[in-house]
Amino acid sequence: MQNPVQAEQVHLTTFYETLDRERERTEARRGDEQVAGTRNRQALHQRDGRVRDLGARLARLNAAEEGLYFGRLDDVDGEVLHIGRIGLHDEDYEPLLVDWRAPVARPFYVATAVHNQGIVRRRHIQTRLRRVVDIQDEQLDLERTAAGASQAGTGVIGEAVLLKALEARRTGTMESIVQTIQADQDRIIRSGLAGILVVQGGPGTGKTAIALHRAAFLLYTHRAQLEKRGILVVGPNPTFLKFIGQVLPSLGEDGVRLVTIAELYPGLTASRPESAEAAEVKGRAELAEVIAKAVADRQWVPDQPVHVTVERTVLRLDPTVVAEAGGRARARRLPHNQARPFFLTEIIDALTDQYADIIGADPLGGENLLDDYDLEELRNEVTAEPAVQELLHRLWPNLSPQQLLLDLYGDEDRLAAAAPQLSPLDREHLLRYGDDWSPADVPLLDEAAELLGDDGQEAARLRAERAREIAYAQGSLDLLSGSGSTDFDEDDESEILTAKDILDAEALAARYEAEDDRTLAERAGADRRWTYGHVIVDEAQELSPMAWRAIARRCPLRSMTLVGDVAQTGAAGGGTSWRNALAPIFADRWRLAELTMNYRTPAEVMDLAGHVLREIDPTAKAPQSVRSTGVKPWHVDVAAADQAAYVSKVAGEEVQHGQVGVITSRLRLELVQEAVGGLADVTVLTVAGAKGLEFDSVLVVDPEGITLESPRGLRDLYVALTRCTQRLGVIGELPDVLRDAGAWDARL
Ligand SMILES: Nc1ncnc2c1ncn2[C@@H]1O[C@H](COP(=O)(O)OP(=O)(O)OP(=O)(O)O)[C@@H](O)[C@H]1O
């Protein structure tokens, strides 16, 4: 008789054979589609769509290779369900393997001995390459097993497999947790698509992992709806995005765009460094009013009449005429640049009428001598006059968001007029020169873009792109017609249609366009006004009110998952309560889910971090660690001058335990980086750079400096102390809160 491992191996082999067959089939179908010819544009379009869908299917099949099959449920009636990373059918379309996201797979993540949902046994199958290496069973039938009773108490599902995953060395990138998702996490992953879900959880509670698995779940469950618009994931920094970047592809899902706030505005890289104070001012909600006022101020009404000369005739423009034309243009409720032509028309009309009155006046006092044709000529003259154009530009300029902000930041008076509500010191933080952008500028550019509307640059860019496509297509056709006729004698030639006969350059260009092979993420990234089917924000507590406005614009449907921890806020402009952070934009239209188990940080380390948390918020409860390692954190006080060298020595020793993260104050960053530079598996970061990351072993350097140098110092320290999966060392003078903690070991 087969033992259970052998029995599961038989299943596994069948699943891989099916996967291979499915892959071959999909690849062959894609190949057939690619060569299938058609001249009909719509058919071409549809064909390209099918090729893309098959490509996506193939990517999903390929991604399922590792860990294809990992779970099995046996129910009271003897029915068996095999659960894997992807769903597979046999030749008769009978299900063989069920996708982990399918509703029927749910008991694998939530059934307990107390609420067994008809399941008597849950089996975890561990595989490597295409072999079963181990299995673990959980009996969920209380009546039949005594083991069930103890299962009910732990609250952890698949404990042995979970602990193995948590204790494993980190690879430097986050991995999928499909095999060990816990019940409280599963509830969040499968929560409905509509509305705003806020997930609050302490360090290591799996918020990031869950947010990504939720994206995969939503894409699976609402594919038709989400595939067109995609999902946007916003993270705190590029290192973090790199850290999490493989999770969704490993679950077979693309169609997700990962960005930091700095990348939200197409066509610019916002990497200009700036002070925390300046970033805080730029993030305030009242900056929306400042930007609106800055735009309004560019619609100028002069105090005095202004004069402009057209062909030696002096024309006069009264402030009331400007004010009334401006009022009517604004009443159209269009963005500034789109309202501009209406304003311009009225001003030009007013000037033309005046011009006509002067030029066409009948010396004998009769009616004006000019006819409609003459008036049109005069109008053209007025419009073409550079002095008139200059005046119109001063009265109501066509503006890009960049220009608006540069003009504002670069001019004290403009700034004072637009931002009277800011203190002189706050305004000073905004004053600057240069045309590069910081991350905190991005939401302001976005705000300005909304109010200004298209300044013509987008249309010009599209026109240029189209002209390039047509020129390219023309070149291709010329090449074809140049080589086409030489192979045939004269008689044949009349029978044979060349590409040039069938297509002209414009049609061919349209075809290239239809074959836009950019991914959804690329297309969405190039379009500021793209709106997503769902938006996920990680470390959401860091977002400023202005950043929330920019994010909200990307999801008018308000289908969002916001994950974070208000005890970990580092940004001066970030939120320390969800209610306060979200109220200005979403009022109270959001639902809250909380996570309380810490899967990353061992109990010994969390004990220590708990002291800091209590100082931040005496009412907050630290998440409970699911495991302890028996290794206490250690502390060594090393004089500032010797710290970098000491860190380098210790980091070199710690790499034997895996990936090492050195988290230091900004003050010491350079010195430590220099000293540690080049050590393999060691990363040196500030707290801001370490947000969301984790390492096997962490060295926190200069904890007192970390606490003092930032407006939210204790929260930063809390983040730094909770980044390790195994070991924590603290180097340098301790702040009071840690001195009293007493949970230390000496470094051996
Ligand atoms: N159910 C689970 N099974 C296996 N590993 C898990 C599970 N839940 C979380 N983890 C692991 O725990 C670690 C912490 O998870 P994650 O980074 O998602 O937490 P977080 O709440 O975002 O933390 P932080 O707020 O501190 O950044 C990761 O290594 C993650 O893979």
The ligand as a Gaussian input file, in Angstrom:
#p B3LYP/6-31G(d) Opt

LIG

0 1
 N        0.307000      33.707000       6.835000
 C        1.592000      33.852000       6.661000
 N        2.348000      32.807000       6.283000
 C        3.675000      32.937000       6.112000
 N        4.323000      34.067000       6.271000
 C        3.620000      35.143000       6.636000
 C        2.227000      35.104000       6.845000
 N        1.818000      36.319000       7.193000
 C        2.893000      37.103000       7.194000
 N        3.982000      36.387000       6.859000
 C        5.351000      36.866000       6.746000
 O        5.597000      37.767000       7.807000
 C        6.472000      38.780000       7.376000
 C        5.854000      40.118000       7.644000
 O        4.802000      40.339000       6.749000
 P        4.531000      41.765000       6.102000
 O        5.791000      42.394000       5.685000
 O        3.439000      41.595000       5.117000
 O        3.997000      42.502000       7.400000
 P        3.541000      44.018000       7.568000
 O        2.339000      43.969000       8.423000
 O        3.416000      44.658000       6.238000
 O        4.751000      44.591000       8.388000
 P        5.285000      46.081000       8.627000
 O        4.125000      46.948000       8.987000
 O        6.187000      45.890000       9.783000
 O        6.004000      46.482000       7.406000
 C        6.746000      38.516000       5.902000
 O        7.924000      37.772000       5.771000
 C        5.559000      37.666000       5.498000
 O        5.867000      36.857000       4.392000

